Amino acid sequence: MTKHSHNFVETFDGFLGYGLDRQSNENTLAVYLQKFSDDGLLNIVLKRMSDEDLTELFDVISKMLKKYLSEPEYHQFFLK
């Protein structure tokens, strides 16, 4: 049984565009993040990123996890 899911990108058929309103921004970001984390795309992008880019992306994601998740949520939803 898989632990991770990317269902939103597979089922969403609404408007995608950033800057119109909060809901459109959330939907667009959810699609972008799920597409970005696709194994095939990551295999290409990560190899091409500089060490600085890798560090920057890691730092941003870590900062968001620490800012918006409690420790139990971090363990439940991120670490699984």
N, C-alpha and C positions, 0 to 999 in steps of 0.2 A: 504494500500500500504506500503510495507516495505521500510525503508530508507537505509538499509545496503545491500551490495552485496558481494558475494565471488565467482564471476564468473571465475576468472582466474584459480583457482585450478580445476574447473569443466571442463574447455575447453582446458587447456594446454596439449599438447601431445609431447612436445619436450624433449630435454636433461635436466636432473636435475643433478647438481653436482656443488660443490663450489670450486673455485680456478682456473678454466680453463680460463675464460675471463669475462669481465664485464657483458655482456648480460646473460650469464649462471648464474652468481652470482645473478643478479637481479631476474631472473626467479625462481631460487631455493629459494631465500629468500621470494619471493611473495607466493610461494606454501607453504613453511614452516609456514609463518605467518598466512595464511588463514586456514591451517590445525590446527595450534595451537589454533586459536581463535574459533574453532568449539565448540558449546555449550556443547556437550557431553564430549569432551576432557577437556575443561576448568573446568567442574564440578568435574572431577577427580583430575587434576593437582593442581588447586588452593587450594583444601582442604589439599593436601599433602605438599605444599610449606611452608617453615618456614617463620616467620615474616620477617626475614632478606631478604629472597629470594623475598617475595612480595614487600618489599620496594625497593630492587635493580631493579626489573623489572619495577615497577612504575617509578622510577627515570630515567631509561634508556629511556623509552617511552616518558616521559615528556620532557627530554632533546632533543630528536630527533624532537619532535613536535615544540618545541621552536626554534630550530636551523634551521629547514628547511621549516617552514610554516610562512607566514605573519599572522597577527592577523585576517584579513578577511578570509584567507584560512583556518585557524584553526576553525573559526566559521562555514564556509561553508562545509568543508570536514570532520572535526572531530566531531564537535558538531552537525552538520546537522541542 
